[in-house]
Amino acid sequence: MHCANIETQTTGIILAGGKSTRMGSNKALLYYKNKRLIDHAMSLLEQTGIKDIIVSGKISGYHCVPDITPHQGPLGGINSTMLQIGNKSKQLLFIPVDMPLLTSNTTRHLLQNLHDFDAVFYEHCPLPLVINFTSSIQIKLTKQLKERPEGGSIKDFLSNLHVTTLRHPDHIILELLNINTQKDYSQLPD
């Protein structure tokens, strides 16, 4: 996908609506290298070439879409933003707020490999995730959330779609680590 297509066809969504119970405080507001994790995520999407950026959750000062139904996990955030966006974007790039080591090369690689699939992600790691937005995908997600009020897993949702998984090169393994606990946070590289 050419960079101009990323700008015009892609909406970037930062998943930041979680309860952060294992961390004990809102992960989006934690600092890493003198910048909050939410701002790392914003910079990442901008470096990827995305101009339309939404935060899934409630963080003051950002264009946010709160969860329609709380406590449905990442799928609840994905669903809420899809409903808000409608069909104005062709591709949706979802990144978690708690992956501060993720790079634009890694997210661009996902976008470049979407092709005609419903979704693309790295093997064993459902986020970051690119979805080729269609109403049928929205319907499948809404159905799953009705059947499982707690949301269910992203992997279960993706198992109902035409997806491709990419092998990730060894050098990006660190990029795909989530910062879920104080221990994870304290082990971020300087």
Secondary structure, DSSP 8 states (H G I E B T S, - for coil): --HHHHHHHEEEEEE--S--TTTSS-GGG-EETTEEHHHHHHHHHHHHT--EEEEES--TTS-EE--SSSS-HHHHHHHHHHHHHTTS-SEEEEEETT-TT--HHHHHHHHHT-TTSSEEEETTEEEEEEEE--HHHHHHHHHHHHH-TT---HHHHHTTS-EEEE---GGGTGGG----SHHHHHTS--
